[in-house]
Amino acid sequence: MAVKIKLKRLGMIRNPQYRIVIADSRTKRDGRAIEEIGLYHPKENPSRIEVDAERAAYWLGVGAQPTEPVLKLLKLTGDWQKFKGEPAPAPLKVAEPKADRHALYEAAAKEALSLDNATTPKKPAKKAKAEEPAAEVQETAAEEKPEGEA
């Protein structure tokens, strides 16, 4: 039996996600697999590539042949170079961990409270300023009236 290391497609339309699997070469692309040894998510930034190096080395050692896309992924992770005895490539880029939602919410709430406390004293001052122009308008209106209409 010829064994291949190939990609099994999962995911939705326009959002491909792959599993790196060990399968008989005669099976369908998304058919039954002997073992899953990793995953590949190309749409993430940077692309997410995870390979179980120990299992990949085992299957390469017993004669499993990687397909071209899997060979490129194995070269990126350094598993192919390790199998061939070549120097390892530069390490992969890793996505930054996502911020904790709870911590972000608390920080935003504290910020909002500090802004409310800072703006509370200013509100009465704005009302006083709003009353002053109205008083000036009344004074100017009284001055503009002719003397005979009083």
ZIHU-V201390 format. One record per pair of residues at least 24 apart in sequence whose C-alpha atoms are under 10 Angstrom apart, sorted by the first residue. I is the first residue (numbers start at 0). GAP is how many residues later the second one is. D is the distance in whole Angstrom. If there is no record, write none. Layout:
I/GAP/D ; I/GAP/D
//
This chain:
0/24/8 ; 0/25/9 ; 1/24/8 ; 1/61/9 ; 1/62/7 ; 1/63/8 ; 2/24/10 ; 2/31/9 ; 2/56/9 ; 2/57/10 ; 2/59/9 ; 2/60/7 ; 2/61/5 ; 2/62/7 ; 2/63/9 ; 3/29/10 ; 3/30/10 ; 3/55/9 ; 3/56/9 ; 3/59/9 ; 3/60/5 ; 3/61/5 ; 3/62/6 ; 3/63/7 ; 3/66/10 ; 4/28/10 ; 4/29/10 ; 4/30/10 ; 4/31/9 ; 4/32/9 ; 4/51/9 ; 4/54/8 ; 4/55/9 ; 4/59/6 ; 4/60/6 ; 4/61/4 ; 4/62/6 ; 4/63/10 ; 4/64/10 ; 4/65/7 ; 4/66/9 ; 5/24/10 ; 5/27/10 ; 5/30/10 ; 5/58/10 ; 5/59/9 ; 5/60/6 ; 5/61/6 ; 5/62/9 ; 5/63/8 ; 5/64/6 ; 5/65/9 ; 6/29/10 ; 6/31/9 ; 6/32/9 ; 6/33/8 ; 6/59/9 ; 6/60/8 ; 6/61/10 ; 6/62/8 ; 6/63/7 ; 7/24/9 ; 7/25/9 ; 7/28/9 ; 7/31/9 ; 7/32/10 ; 8/30/10 ; 8/31/9 ; 9/31/10 ; 10/30/9 ; 13/29/9 ; 14/26/9 ; 14/27/9 ; 14/28/7 ; 14/29/10 ; 15/24/9 ; 15/25/7 ; 15/26/7 ; 15/27/7 ; 16/24/5 ; 16/25/7 ; 16/26/8 ; 16/27/10 ; 16/31/10 ; 17/24/8 ; 17/31/10 ; 18/30/10 ; 18/31/9 ; 18/32/9 ; 19/29/10 ; 19/30/9 ; 19/31/8 ; 19/32/10 ; 19/36/10 ; 19/46/10 ; 19/50/7 ; 19/53/10 ; 20/35/10 ; 20/45/10 ; 20/49/10 ; 21/33/10 ; 21/34/9 ; 21/37/8 ; 21/42/8 ; 21/43/9 ; 21/44/9 ; 22/41/9 ; 23/40/9 ; 24/39/10 ; 24/40/9 ; 24/42/10 ; 39/30/10 ; 39/33/8 ; 43/51/9 ; 44/48/9 ; 44/49/9 ; 44/50/7 ; 44/51/10 ; 45/46/9 ; 45/47/7 ; 45/48/7 ; 45/49/6 ; 45/50/10 ; 46/45/9 ; 46/46/8 ; 46/47/8 ; 46/48/8 ; 47/44/9 ; 47/45/9 ; 47/46/8 ; 47/47/8 ; 48/24/8 ; 48/25/9 ; 48/27/9 ; 48/28/8 ; 48/43/9 ; 48/44/10 ; 48/45/9 ; 49/24/10 ; 49/27/8 ; 50/26/8 ; 50/27/10 ; 50/28/8 ; 51/27/9 ; 52/24/9 ; 52/25/9 ; 52/26/6 ; 52/27/9 ; 52/29/9 ; 52/30/10 ; 53/25/9 ; 55/24/9 ; 55/27/9 ; 56/25/8 ; 56/26/6 ; 57/25/9 ; 59/24/10
//
